[in-house]
């Protein structure tokens, strides 16, 4: 039996196939463009590799696209026809099967089973991390990584990447100092780890230190300039940090030059774009005709129903461009999905339906209704997936809806909760909105 770079058994028969598999692992961990190329080479050389077929299926589902569900089903069928020679092979096939059956938490369970058998298995750890991220399970992400951290000792060739994952989980669970320390340590070992770099950028966003965040990104281009579309997300972070410095024109320039330099339809790219445009509009910027391109893509995605996080950002695009017919179609599909079986359907039911309704109401200027719906969705918004920074666009909308509706007491409570989550460090948004509440209260007194 051969072993891969994860120090785990891999049922490949030739050194060349193992070398390509190792290349795939490193590319996947680094969000590199070569991941599908390496995986394709492995499967061409050894088409009876069950874990390889399962990887193709799982990676397809991570894309959150309706048309790739069929690709994943075909991958599962191919994997089942192969001999799953190791517990790791079987765990990956089981994970794909469970996710396709609407049980991503069971897919996580299968990955965790592989990690219990092979705690050095960085690849399974990263996939478990990724699925939990899609499902909004930050505490679970942290527990998962911390269970295998000791096995990734100084001699493990992928220790830097596991430290990057740990940094992100620490940041998402509010331990900002430890997150920065872990992320920087990881970058020393894996200077091409975009995920670890972005974890530290999250720390500086959440603790209102934009200068440090911008310096970090500009000083570590080797960590992310090799990336697939994840590099657009790093540019998005940089734009947010400039916004916190009040440099809205710089942020809009980054939107054009980097965030949407390629007009892709990947939902993660759409989420970067829509949330940045909306943040700029909330600060009074005129973003011109930029919504139209995003709405054209979103109109083709009204029936996707794969990831609530993705669909809510499609709804932002439709609302931003005022596409009422498509908005109604999307809202109707949310309502239908909320009545279906499966773990994602629960998220469409709550918070999805209320959040979508709130986004539409805000776009139409019905701020009382928008605040009511968005505030109702707010307690469960973490379950849509994404990070605190990504979901903050919905928090900002809730707050601004409350301000425009005159709901000052409730809005202040949400602002104070947001401030507490950010270790008490007030960013520009918090300062300006708290000042707006004080100004509004002063007017009746005068």
C-alpha positions in Angstrom: 0.0 0.0 0.0 1.3 3.5 -0.9 1.1 6.5 1.3 0.5 10.1 0.2 1.7 13.4 1.4 -0.9 13.3 4.1 1.0 10.3 5.6 -2.2 8.3 4.9 -2.8 5.2 2.8 -3.9 5.8 -0.8 -5.0 2.9 -3.1 -2.9 4.0 -6.1 -0.6 1.5 -7.7 2.1 3.6 -9.3 4.6 6.3 -8.0 3.5 8.6 -10.9 -0.1 8.4 -9.9 0.8 9.1 -6.2 2.9 12.1 -7.3 -0.1 13.5 -9.2 -2.4 12.8 -6.3 0.0 14.7 -4.0 0.0 17.6 -6.4 -3.8 17.6 -6.3 -3.7 17.7 -2.5 -1.3 20.6 -2.3 -3.2 22.5 -5.0 -6.5 21.9 -3.3 -5.2 23.1 0.1 -3.6 26.2 -1.5 -6.8 27.0 -3.6 -4.6 26.5 -6.7 -5.7 26.4 -10.3 -4.1 23.0 -10.9 -6.4 21.0 -8.7 -8.6 19.6 -11.5 -5.6 19.0 -13.8 -3.9 16.8 -11.2 -7.1 15.0 -10.4 -7.7 14.4 -14.1 -4.2 12.9 -14.5 -4.8 10.6 -11.6 -8.1 9.3 -12.9 -6.7 8.8 -16.4 -3.9 6.7 -15.1 -6.0 4.8 -12.6 -9.7 4.9 -13.4 -10.6 2.4 -10.7 -9.6 4.7 -7.9 -12.7 5.0 -5.7 -11.5 7.9 -3.6 -10.6 9.8 -6.8 -14.1 9.5 -8.1 -15.5 10.5 -4.8 -13.2 13.5 -4.7 -14.6 14.6 -8.1 -18.1 14.4 -6.8 -17.5 16.1 -3.5 -15.6 19.0 -5.1 -18.5 19.4 -7.6 -21.0 19.7 -4.7 -18.8 22.3 -3.1 -19.3 24.5 -6.1 -23.0 25.0 -5.2 -24.3 24.7 -8.7 -27.4 22.8 -9.7 -25.9 21.4 -12.9 -23.0 19.9 -11.0 -25.2 17.7 -8.9 -25.6 15.4 -11.9 -21.8 15.4 -12.2 -21.6 14.3 -8.5 -24.1 11.6 -9.1 -22.1 10.2 -12.0 -19.0 10.3 -9.8 -20.8 8.4 -7.1 -21.9 5.7 -9.6 -18.3 5.4 -10.8 -16.9 5.2 -7.3 -19.4 2.4 -6.3 -18.1 0.3 -9.3 -14.6 0.5 -7.9 -13.1 -1.5 -5.1 -12.9 0.7 -2.0 -9.7 -0.8 -0.7 -9.1 1.3 2.5 -11.3 2.8 5.2 -10.4 6.2 3.7 -11.7 5.2 0.3 -15.0 4.0 1.9 -15.4 7.1 4.0 -15.1 9.4 1.0 -17.6 7.4 -1.0 -20.0 7.4 2.0 -19.5 11.2 2.3 -20.5 11.8 -1.3 -23.5 9.4 -0.9 -24.7 11.2 2.2 -24.4 14.7 0.7 -26.3 13.7 -2.4 -29.0 12.3 -0.2 -29.4 15.8 1.4 -27.4 15.0 4.6 -24.2 17.0 4.5 -23.8 16.5 8.2 -23.5 12.8 7.6 -20.9 13.6 4.9 -19.0 15.5 7.6 -19.4 12.4 9.9 -17.8 10.2 7.2 -14.9 12.5 6.9 -14.4 12.6 10.6 -14.4 8.8 10.5 -11.5 8.9 8.1 -9.7 11.4 10.3 -10.1 9.2 13.4 -8.5 6.3 11.5 -5.8 8.6 10.0 -5.4 11.8 12.0 -2.6 12.9 9.7 -5.1 13.1 6.8 -5.0 16.8 6.0 -7.1 16.4 2.9 -10.1 14.8 4.8 -9.6 17.5 7.5 -9.8 20.3 4.9 -13.0 18.7 3.3 -14.7 18.4 6.6 -13.7 22.0 7.3 -15.2 23.1 4.0 -18.5 21.3 4.4 -18.9 22.6 7.9 -18.1 26.1 6.5 -20.9 25.8 4.0 -23.3 24.7 6.8 -22.3 27.5 9.1 -20.8 25.3 11.8 -17.9 27.3 13.2 -17.7 25.5 16.6 -17.7 22.2 14.8 -15.0 23.4 12.4 -12.8 24.3 15.4 -13.4 21.0 17.2 -12.6 19.0 14.1 -9.3 20.7 13.4 -8.2 20.6 17.0 -8.7 16.9 17.1 -6.0 16.4 14.4 -3.7 19.3 15.3 -1.3 17.2 17.4 -0.9 14.6 14.6 0.2 17.5 12.3 3.5 17.9 14.1 6.7 19.7 13.0 7.5 16.8 10.7 4.2 16.8 8.9 4.7 18.4 5.4 1.3 20.0 5.5 1.3 21.4 9.0 1.2 25.0 7.7 -2.2 24.3 6.0 -3.7 22.8 9.1 -2.5 25.8 11.1 -4.3 28.0 8.5 -7.5 26.1 9.1 -7.1 26.4 12.8 -6.5 30.1 12.5 -9.8 30.5 10.7 -11.7 28.5 13.3 -10.2 30.6 16.1 -11.2 33.8 14.4 -14.8 32.6 13.7 -15.1 31.6 17.4 -13.8 35.0 18.6 -10.3 34.2 19.7 -8.6 36.8 17.7 -5.1 37.0 19.2 -4.7 33.2 18.9 -6.1 33.3 15.4 -3.5 35.8 14.3 -0.7 33.8 16.0 -1.8 30.5 14.3 -2.3 32.1 10.9 1.1 33.8 10.9 2.8 30.6 12.1 1.1 28.7 9.3 2.2 31.1 6.7 5.8 30.6 7.8 5.5 26.9 6.9 3.1 27.2 3.9 3.7 30.7 2.3 1.2 29.7 -0.4 -1.7 29.1 2.0 -4.3 31.7 0.9 -6.8 30.3 3.5 -4.4 31.0 6.4 -3.6 34.5 5.0 -7.3 35.3 4.7 -7.9 34.0 8.3 -5.5 36.7 9.6 -7.2 39.3 7.3 -10.5 38.3 9.0 -8.9 39.1 12.3 -8.0 42.6 11.3 -11.5 43.1 9.8 -13.2 42.0 13.0 -10.9 44.0 15.3 -11.1 47.2 13.2 -7.4 47.4 12.3 -7.6 48.0 8.5 -4.0 49.3 8.2 -2.6 46.0 9.4 -4.9 44.1 7.2 -4.0 46.0 4.1 -0.3 45.6 4.9 -0.7 41.9 5.4 -2.4 41.3 2.1 0.0 43.6 0.2 3.1 42.0 1.9 2.1 38.4 1.2 1.2 38.2 -2.4 2.8 34.8 -2.7 0.0 33.4 -0.5 -2.7 34.3 -3.0 -1.6 35.5 -6.4 -1.4 31.8 -7.6 -5.0 31.1 -6.6 -8.1 30.1 -8.5 -11.0 32.5 -8.0 -10.2 32.6 -4.3 -7.9 35.5 -5.2 -10.9 37.6 -5.9 -12.0 37.0 -2.4 -8.7 38.3 -1.0 -9.2 41.4 -3.2 -12.7 41.7 -1.7 -11.2 41.6 1.8 -8.8 44.4 0.8 -11.7 46.4 -0.5 -13.5 46.0 2.8 -10.5 47.2 4.7 -10.2 50.3 2.5 -13.9 50.9 3.2 -13.2 50.9 6.9 -10.7 53.7 6.3 -13.4 55.6 4.5 -11.7 55.0 1.1 -14.8 54.1 -0.8 -13.4 55.2 -4.1 -10.5 52.8 -3.7 -12.9 50.0 -2.8 -15.0 50.7 -6.0 -11.8 50.8 -8.0 -10.8 47.3 -6.6 -14.3 46.1 -7.6 -13.7 47.0 -11.2 -10.0 46.1 -11.5 -9.9 42.9 -9.4 -13.1 41.6 -7.7 -15.0 41.6 -11.0 -12.1 41.7 -13.5 -13.4 38.3 -14.7 -17.2 38.1 -15.2 -17.5 34.6 -13.7 -20.7 33.1 -12.4 -19.2 31.2 -9.5 -21.5 31.9 -6.5 -18.6 32.9 -4.3 -17.5 35.5 -6.8 -21.1 36.8 -7.0 -21.2 37.0 -3.2 -18.0 39.1 -3.2 -19.4 41.4 -5.8 -23.0 41.9 -4.6 -22.0 42.3 -0.9 -19.3 44.9 -1.9 -21.7 46.9 -4.1 -24.4 46.9 -1.4 -21.9 48.0 1.3 -20.9 50.9 -1.0 -24.5 51.9 -1.6 -25.2 51.9 2.1 -22.4 54.4 2.4 -24.0 56.7 -0.2 -21.9 55.6 -3.2 -23.4 55.6 -6.7 -22.3 52.3 -8.2 -23.8 53.0 -11.6 -24.9 50.2 -13.8 -22.8 47.5 -12.2 -25.8 45.6 -10.7 -27.1 44.7 -14.2 -24.3 42.2 -15.0 -24.7 40.4 -11.7 -28.5 40.3 -12.0 -28.2 38.8 -15.5 -26.3 35.9 -13.9 -28.6 35.7 -10.9 -31.7 35.4 -13.2 -30.2 32.2 -14.6 -29.8 30.9 -11.0 -33.3 31.4 -9.5 -33.9 27.7 -9.5 -30.5 26.5 -8.1 -31.5 25.8 -4.5 -28.1 24.3 -3.6 -26.8 26.7 -0.9 -28.9 29.4 0.9 -25.9 31.6 1.2 -25.5 31.6 -2.6 -29.2 32.2 -3.2 -29.4 35.2 -0.9 -26.6 36.8 -2.7 -28.4 36.2 -6.0 -31.3 37.9 -4.5 -29.1 40.9 -3.6 -28.2 41.1 -7.3 -31.8 40.9 -8.4 -32.9 43.5 -5.9 -30.0 45.8 -6.7 -30.9 45.8 -10.4 -34.7 45.9 -9.7 -35.7 42.7 -11.4 -39.1 42.2 -9.7 -40.2 39.2 -11.8 -37.0 37.3 -11.0 -37.2 38.4 -7.4 -40.7 36.9 -7.1 -39.6 33.7 -8.7 -36.7 33.4 -6.3 -38.9 34.1 -3.3 -41.4 31.5 -4.5 -38.6 28.9 -4.9 -37.4 29.7 -1.4 -40.9 29.0 -0.1 -41.0 25.7 -2.1 -37.6 24.5 -0.9 -38.6 25.3 2.7 -41.2 22.6 2.5 -38.9 19.9 1.2 -36.9 17.3 3.1 -33.2 17.6 3.8 -30.8 19.7 5.9 -30.6 22.6 3.5 -34.4 22.9 3.3 -34.4 23.6 7.0 -32.1 26.6 6.3 -34.4 27.8 3.5 -37.3 27.7 6.0 -35.4 29.6 8.7 -33.7 32.0 8.1 -33.9 31.9 4.3 -37.5 32.8 3.7 -37.5 35.8 6.1 -34.1 37.0 4.9 -35.1 36.9 1.3 -38.3 38.8 2.1 -36.3 41.4 4.0 -33.9 42.0 1.2 -36.8 42.6 -1.2 -38.5 44.9 1.2 -35.4 47.0 1.7 -34.9 47.3 -2.0 -38.4 48.6 -2.3 -38.0 51.1 0.4 -40.3 49.3 2.8 -37.9 49.7 5.8 -40.3 48.7 8.6 -41.1 45.4 6.9 -37.4 44.9 6.0 -36.3 45.4 9.6 -39.0 43.1 10.8 -38.1 40.3 8.4 -34.3 40.7 8.7 -34.4 40.9 12.5 -36.5 37.7 12.5 -33.9 35.9 10.3 -31.0 37.2 12.3 -30.8 34.6 15.1 -30.2 31.8 12.6 -28.2 33.6 9.9 -25.0 31.7 10.8 -26.6 28.5 9.5 -26.5 29.8 5.9 -22.8 29.4 5.9 -20.0 31.8 5.1 -18.0 33.8 7.6 -18.9 36.6 10.0 -17.4 39.1 7.5 -19.5 37.7 4.7 -22.7 37.6 6.6 -22.1 41.1 7.9 -23.7 42.5 4.8 -27.1 41.2 6.1 -26.3 42.6 9.5 -25.6 46.0 8.0 -28.9 45.9 6.0 -30.8 45.0 9.2 -29.2 47.9 11.0 -29.8 50.4 8.3 -33.4 49.2 7.8 -33.9 49.8 11.6 -32.5 53.3 11.4 -34.6 54.2 8.4 -37.7 52.8 10.1 -37.0 54.7 13.3 -36.5 51.6 15.4 -33.6 53.1 17.3 -33.7 51.0 20.5 -33.8 47.6 18.7 -31.2 48.8 16.2 -28.9 49.9 18.9 -29.1 46.5 20.6 -28.1 44.8 17.3 -25.2 47.3 16.9 -24.1 46.6 20.5 -24.2 42.8 19.8 -22.2 43.3 16.6 -19.7 45.4 18.6 -19.4 42.7 21.2 -18.7 40.0 18.5 -15.9 42.2 17.3 -14.1 42.3 20.7 -15.6 45.7 21.4 -13.6 47.3 18.6 -15.7 49.8 16.8 -15.2 49.9 13.0 -16.3 52.8 10.9 -19.8 51.3 10.3 -20.5 51.0 14.0 -19.3 54.5 14.8 -21.3 56.1 12.1 -24.5 54.2 12.9 -24.3 54.7 16.6 -23.7 58.4 15.9 -26.8 58.4 13.7 -28.9 57.0 16.5 -27.7 59.7 18.9 -28.4 62.4 16.3 -32.0 61.0 15.8 -32.7 61.0 19.5 -31.4 64.5 19.9 -33.8 66.0 17.3 -37.0 65.4 19.3 -35.3 66.8 22.4 -34.4 70.0 20.6 
